[in-house]
């Protein structure tokens, strides 16, 4: 497994946005939710990690390769900022190590014999349904 990829905070752009849902008297005054934007192609991540990250079929990654995360689970902006950073790190960590190559396997001798026996039995059942020659219709 490769070393974990550390995200440079200078490459991450934060924007304070209004949180959704109920918020009482403060809902219209505070922008406590945070939107994180991380430009993958322009980042200092390793090229293979960038490639695997951009290859993910994830709706949080735009066509231009920008990861957009919104965090609004906490009441403070700092806590939401830390939560968004943690989620971005988890996303990068999920692709930091290359996938294990698939080793093709072959069916065992016993499984081949069982398959052929089942095919022969099925053929017998179907052969029993065939029309018998010499009988009147």
Buried (B, 14 or more C-beta within 10 A) or exposed (E): EEEEBEBEEEBBEBEBBEBEEEBEEEEEEBEBBBBBBBBBEEBEBEEEBBEBBBEBEEEBBEEEBBBBBBBBEBEEBEBBBBBBBEBBBEBBEEBBBEEEEEEEEEEEEEEEEEEEEEEEEEEEEEEEEEEEEEEEE
